[in-house]
């Protein structure tokens, strides 16, 4: 499943000129130029070389329900942590949890009642339930959080892409806009995806992609730089597979 987004994700660097290409004015929808392609080819590698970033991910689904993840990620070691909030758009209180994740594993904590429920099941000191992430290449419909985390971790690559891959392949220049008070340049990609790149630093600012089921995921990155993160102490964890009733009760 890793790196499946790369062919469609190589987007990037903002054009400092912004409004012109060659001798003519640029228009939204114009194909990317060779200059664009050279810049786009390094976007994911640039995330990798900067090592990490803060992120906010939103994924609306269902009837007025939104999953929002706010946290930080270490792209080099493929590990992250976040607060996961599900907002329901009605009188129900938000569902708030802490998650820690790698490319293969997910830990969920800060679930009300979980430590007591684990203790009742014979697990003392338990604060997290752990399970493997569901691979999208092995599941027609992985859980939403799994799909969202795969999108995030795929926004990094140890080597740059080939610039010619972006020429004549459906990539387009879409103008500029401000995101969180940062001027960005927008590029359109195949399959309805878009990317916004910081005009001052050539770093990926926002990536938007549709998922199966009509869900649109928006990943916003900021404060690029190294992050030091760790997975939970095994003594604080219980396997979701060993506690299926608890996993089902807490939506894991």
C-alpha positions as CSV (number, residue, x, y, z in Angstrom):
1,X,0.0,0.0,0.0
2,X,2.9,2.3,0.7
3,X,3.6,5.0,-1.9
4,X,0.6,4.3,-4.1
5,X,-0.1,8.1,-4.1
6,X,3.3,9.0,-5.5
7,X,2.4,9.1,-9.2
8,X,-0.5,11.4,-8.5
9,X,1.1,13.4,-5.7
10,X,4.2,14.8,-7.1
11,X,3.3,18.4,-6.9
12,X,4.9,21.3,-5.6
13,X,7.0,24.2,-5.4
14,X,5.3,27.5,-5.7
15,X,6.1,29.7,-8.7
16,X,7.5,32.9,-7.4
17,X,6.5,34.6,-10.6
18,X,3.0,33.3,-10.0
19,X,1.1,34.9,-12.9
20,X,3.2,34.5,-16.0
21,X,4.8,31.7,-18.0
22,X,6.9,32.3,-21.1
23,X,5.6,35.4,-22.9
24,X,1.9,35.0,-21.9
25,X,-0.3,35.4,-18.9
26,X,-1.1,32.2,-17.0
27,X,-4.7,31.1,-16.6
28,X,-6.2,28.6,-14.2
29,X,-6.2,25.2,-15.9
30,X,-3.1,25.8,-17.9
31,X,-0.9,22.6,-18.2
32,X,2.2,22.7,-16.0
33,X,5.4,23.9,-17.7
34,X,8.8,22.2,-17.6
35,X,9.7,24.6,-14.8
36,X,6.7,23.6,-12.9
37,X,7.4,19.9,-13.4
38,X,11.0,20.2,-12.1
39,X,9.6,21.9,-9.0
40,X,6.7,19.4,-8.6
41,X,9.0,16.5,-8.8
42,X,10.7,17.4,-5.5
43,X,7.6,18.0,-3.3
44,X,7.4,14.7,-1.4
45,X,11.2,14.5,-1.1
46,X,11.1,18.0,0.4
47,X,8.8,16.8,3.1
48,X,11.2,13.9,3.7
49,X,14.3,16.1,4.0
50,X,12.5,18.5,6.4
51,X,11.8,15.3,8.4
52,X,8.4,16.2,9.9
53,X,5.6,18.7,10.3
54,X,2.5,19.6,12.3
55,X,-0.8,18.6,10.6
56,X,-4.5,19.1,10.6
57,X,-6.6,16.6,8.7
58,X,-10.4,16.9,8.1
59,X,-12.6,14.2,6.6
60,X,-16.4,14.9,6.6
61,X,-18.6,11.9,6.3
62,X,-22.1,10.8,7.0
63,X,-24.8,13.3,8.1
64,X,-22.9,16.4,9.3
65,X,-20.1,14.2,10.9
66,X,-16.5,15.3,10.6
67,X,-13.3,13.5,11.7
68,X,-10.5,15.9,12.5
69,X,-7.0,14.8,13.4
70,X,-4.6,17.5,14.8
71,X,-1.0,16.4,15.6
72,X,2.5,16.0,14.4
73,X,4.3,13.5,12.2
74,X,7.9,12.3,11.8
75,X,8.1,11.6,8.0
76,X,11.6,10.0,8.3
77,X,10.5,7.3,10.7
78,X,6.8,7.1,9.7
79,X,5.4,7.8,13.2
80,X,2.9,10.3,14.4
81,X,0.5,11.3,17.2
82,X,-2.7,13.3,17.1
83,X,-5.9,14.2,18.9
84,X,-8.8,12.6,17.0
85,X,-12.1,14.4,17.3
86,X,-15.3,13.2,15.8
87,X,-17.9,16.0,15.6
88,X,-21.5,15.0,14.9
89,X,-23.2,18.3,14.0
90,X,-26.0,17.8,16.6
91,X,-26.4,17.8,20.4
92,X,-24.1,14.9,20.9
93,X,-20.7,15.8,22.5
94,X,-17.6,15.4,20.4
95,X,-15.8,12.1,20.6
96,X,-12.2,12.9,21.6
97,X,-9.3,10.4,21.6
98,X,-5.5,10.3,21.5
99,X,-4.0,8.2,18.7
100,X,-0.4,7.2,18.0
101,X,0.4,5.6,14.7
102,X,3.1,4.1,12.4
103,X,2.8,2.8,8.9
104,X,1.6,-0.5,10.3
105,X,0.1,0.1,13.7
106,X,-2.5,2.2,15.6
107,X,-2.8,2.9,19.3
108,X,-5.9,4.5,20.7
109,X,-6.0,6.1,24.2
110,X,-7.7,8.6,26.3
111,X,-11.0,6.8,25.8
112,X,-13.4,7.4,28.7
113,X,-13.8,4.2,30.7
114,X,-11.1,2.3,28.9
115,X,-8.6,1.8,31.7
116,X,-11.3,0.6,34.1
117,X,-12.7,-1.7,31.4
118,X,-9.3,-3.2,30.7
119,X,-8.7,-3.6,34.5
120,X,-12.0,-5.5,34.7
121,X,-10.7,-7.8,32.0
122,X,-7.4,-8.5,33.8
123,X,-5.2,-5.8,32.2
124,X,-3.8,-3.4,34.9
125,X,-2.4,-0.1,33.9
126,X,-3.8,-0.3,30.4
127,X,-4.3,3.1,28.7
128,X,-4.2,2.1,25.0
129,X,-5.8,-0.4,22.7
130,X,-3.5,-1.5,19.8
131,X,-4.3,-2.9,16.5
132,X,-2.7,-3.2,13.1
133,X,-3.7,-0.7,10.4
134,X,-5.7,-2.1,7.6
135,X,-3.9,-2.2,4.3
136,X,-5.9,-0.5,1.5
137,X,-4.5,-3.0,-1.0
138,X,-6.0,-5.9,1.0
139,X,-9.3,-4.3,2.0
140,X,-11.9,-2.9,-0.3
141,X,-13.0,-0.5,2.4
142,X,-10.5,0.1,5.3
143,X,-11.7,2.1,8.3
144,X,-11.7,5.8,7.7
145,X,-8.9,6.6,10.1
146,X,-6.7,4.0,8.4
147,X,-7.3,5.5,5.0
148,X,-6.7,9.0,6.3
149,X,-3.4,8.1,8.0
150,X,-2.2,6.4,4.8
151,X,-2.8,9.6,2.9
152,X,-0.7,11.5,5.5
153,X,2.2,9.1,5.5
154,X,2.3,9.0,1.7
155,X,3.2,12.7,1.6
156,X,6.9,11.9,1.9
157,X,9.5,10.1,-0.3
158,X,13.2,9.5,0.2
159,X,13.9,10.4,-3.4
160,X,12.5,12.9,-5.8
161,X,10.2,12.0,-8.7
162,X,11.1,12.3,-12.4
163,X,10.0,15.7,-13.7
164,X,8.9,14.4,-17.1
165,X,6.2,12.4,-15.2
166,X,4.2,15.6,-14.7
167,X,4.3,16.8,-18.3
168,X,1.2,16.0,-20.4
169,X,-0.2,13.9,-17.6
170,X,-3.2,16.0,-16.5
171,X,-1.4,18.3,-14.0
172,X,-2.4,22.0,-14.2
173,X,-1.6,25.4,-12.7
174,X,-4.6,26.7,-10.7
175,X,-3.5,30.1,-9.5
176,X,-2.8,31.3,-5.9
177,X,-4.7,31.5,-2.6
178,X,-4.1,32.2,1.1
179,X,-4.3,29.2,3.5
180,X,-3.9,30.0,7.2
181,X,-2.5,33.4,6.2
182,X,0.1,31.7,4.0
183,X,0.2,32.5,0.3
184,X,0.2,29.3,-1.7
185,X,0.2,28.3,-5.4
186,X,-2.4,25.7,-6.4
187,X,-1.9,22.8,-8.7
188,X,-4.6,20.4,-10.0
189,X,-3.9,16.7,-10.4
190,X,-5.6,13.7,-12.0
191,X,-8.5,12.0,-10.1
192,X,-9.8,15.3,-8.7
193,X,-6.8,16.0,-6.4
194,X,-5.3,19.4,-5.6
195,X,-2.2,20.6,-3.8
196,X,-1.2,24.0,-2.4
197,X,2.5,24.9,-2.1
198,X,3.9,27.7,0.0
199,X,4.9,30.6,-2.1
200,X,7.8,31.6,0.2
201,X,9.3,28.2,1.0
202,X,8.2,25.7,-1.7
203,X,6.8,23.4,1.0
204,X,3.6,21.4,0.8
205,X,0.9,23.4,2.6
206,X,-2.3,21.5,1.7
207,X,-3.3,18.3,-0.1
208,X,-6.9,17.4,-1.0
209,X,-8.0,14.0,-2.3
210,X,-11.2,12.1,-2.6
211,X,-11.6,8.7,-1.1
212,X,-14.0,5.9,-2.0
213,X,-17.6,6.7,-0.8
214,X,-17.4,10.4,-1.7
215,X,-15.4,11.4,1.3
216,X,-12.9,14.2,0.7
217,X,-9.8,14.4,2.8
218,X,-7.9,17.6,3.4
219,X,-4.4,17.5,4.9
220,X,-2.9,20.8,6.0
221,X,0.8,20.8,6.9
222,X,2.7,23.6,8.8
223,X,5.9,24.2,10.8
224,X,8.0,21.7,8.8
225,X,10.9,20.3,10.7
226,X,12.2,17.3,12.7
227,X,9.8,15.7,15.3
228,X,10.8,13.3,18.0
229,X,8.0,10.8,18.7
230,X,7.7,7.4,20.3
231,X,5.1,4.6,20.4
232,X,3.4,3.9,23.8
233,X,5.0,1.7,26.4
234,X,3.9,-1.9,25.8
235,X,3.0,-2.1,29.5
236,X,0.3,0.4,28.9
237,X,-1.2,-1.4,25.9
238,X,-3.6,-4.2,25.3
239,X,-4.3,-5.9,22.0
240,X,-7.7,-5.0,20.5
241,X,-7.8,-8.6,19.1
242,X,-7.6,-9.9,22.7
243,X,-10.5,-7.7,23.8
244,X,-13.0,-7.8,20.9
245,X,-15.9,-6.6,23.1
246,X,-13.9,-3.6,24.2
247,X,-12.7,-2.9,20.7
248,X,-16.3,-2.9,19.4
249,X,-17.6,-0.9,22.4
250,X,-15.0,1.8,21.8
251,X,-15.3,1.7,18.0
252,X,-11.8,0.3,17.4
